Amino acid sequence: MDTVGRRERTAPLRHRVVLRLLDDLVRSGSLTGTPPEVLDCGGGSGSSAVPLAQAGARVTVVDVSADALATLRRRAGEAGVDDRVRAVQGDVEALGEVVPAAAFDLVLAHEVLEAVDRPETALAAIVAATRSSGRISIVIANPVANVLARALAGDLASALLELRALTGPKGGPLDVPSLQAMCGRLDLVVEQMHGVGVFTEFVPGAEPDAGHAAPAGDALAELEQLASDRSPYREIASRIHLLARRTS
């Protein structure tokens, strides 16, 4: 099983669970801004920024990749929302250098915290950019799912190594308990937690093309939606999504 390649192919379907939640936040008026100000950290290609701009938000995207930001500008132009999407080249760990403090109603940190050297420093910078009572949407890879995926692929040696890393001394991959503790130290209240990609990586033929689901895509999408906030399915998803609120 090509685990990495399969994750790339199934990403659009997994992405729906989180994007639907964020779209509802923007459209419902539950965010304070009119239109709401959204910051997408590391979202240079625009997979979240463009749909949220279409929902009525003003979106600033910070990414270190000039190529990704060029893709963002192209996609925003094609979608007719280039006036509501701003591209900024910068590093999430130095976010305060490129965006104003306490300026955003919603901040996205999707699969960026495990990619930086100091995740708590990066999250603190993200919190500083968020308005009081604003929301932060965080997605991290789930180390538990990595063990399961490797075992099901027949790579038992790697599964064993990853499981040992999870149960050993501190210093392993960023996991949900560590992230929740980090949120508590930074005055964030976790309001919702979802599993993202509970089934997509294990269902044969679940390979959406250009945003359209495979033959069983509708049923698979409904499975993902229903399982995303239910235990024990949520805990074995390939990624975990936290929606947190800044309290001060």
Buried (B, 14 or more C-beta within 10 A) or exposed (E): EEBEEBBEBBBBBBBBBBBBBBBEBBBEEEBBBEBBBBBBBBBBBBBBBBBBBBBBBBBBBBBEEEEBBEBBBEBBEEBEBBEBBBBBBBBBBEBEEBBEEEBBBBBBBBBBBBEBEEBBBBBBBBBBBBBEEBBBBBBBBBBBBBBBBBBEBEBEEBBEEBBEBEEEEEEBBBBBEBBBEBBEEBEBEBEBBBBBBBBBBBBEEBBBEEEEBBEEBEEBBEBBBEBBBEEEBBBBBBBBBBBBBBEE
